[in-house]
Amino acid sequence: MKIAVMSCIHGNYEALNAVLSDIDDQNADKIYCLGDLVGYGPHPNAVVEMIRALDIPTCQGCWDEDIVEGLNACECSYPSVLAEKRGKLAHEWTNQVIHPEVREYLAQLPLSLRDDNLCFVHGSPHNQHEYLLPEVDAFVAMERVLSTGADILFCGHTHVPYVRSLNAGQLQIRVKSTGKSEEDMSFSAPLKRIVNAGSVGEPRHGRPNATYVIYDADTDQITLREVEYDYQKTCAAIIEKGLPPIFAWRLARGIEFAERADDPTHVCER
């Protein structure tokens, strides 16, 4: 049994098609999507229509919620006022072009999915806006996995893929009750893992290639996949649709922020 897990497509139809083709080449039996189907990218409707047509189980991402509930629904932070302005422009554009049936589909997406000992979320089990970064405190990371009752927690949201094993063994905590002294308590925790699928449509690992994950349930093997695609085509569509040119610039480089690249001449060298 091979399970493909992808996340953060962000309206990038070219990247989605490339990843689906690679998933087919890997002979995956199931596909799960961790949300953020829309936002930033130029083809939100086409992406959602493809996910729906293939009946891929999908979690609701923070951008998906944002388009359903309104601009203030997403608690995502921005590194600067300029970046926040661009994010609002992306929201307004997406909100204008999204089809009613697509918005309805995004509204009914669940916050989490389960498959045996696997749990799938966008950000974390506590909050779809929470970033489970690879360096997050080990106790916090373990708590997030244990709260699901699963052995492996698949997440996205950070746009950077990683696999983290949590072999805590015996955990000790100190509890202080009202009117009582502190008491040390301990419990055993088996091996748990957090797997971040990275991003199909807006990678931030330093390259423009799309990323996703293959999990082989028979061998318990996790493979981070990186897929090349014609990102220049998506970059050109971003410019054509009137979205901020910086989105194309950073997509071409696989980075998150580029505050000095407002000049459109920097976009997607050909």
ABEGO torsion letter per residue (X at the ends): XBBBBBBGAGGBAAAAAAAAAAAAAAGBABBBBAEGABEGBABAAAAAAAAAAAGBBBBBBAAAAAAAAEAAABABBBABAAAAAAAAAAAAAAAAABBAAAAAAAAABBABBBBEABBBBAABAABAABBBBAABBAAAAAAAAAAAGBABBBBBGAGBBBBBBBBAEBBBBBBBBBGBBBBBBBBBBBBBBBBBAEBAABBAAGBABBBBBBBBAAAGBBBBBBBBBBAAAAAAAAAAAGBBAAAAAAAAAGBABBAAAABAAABGBX
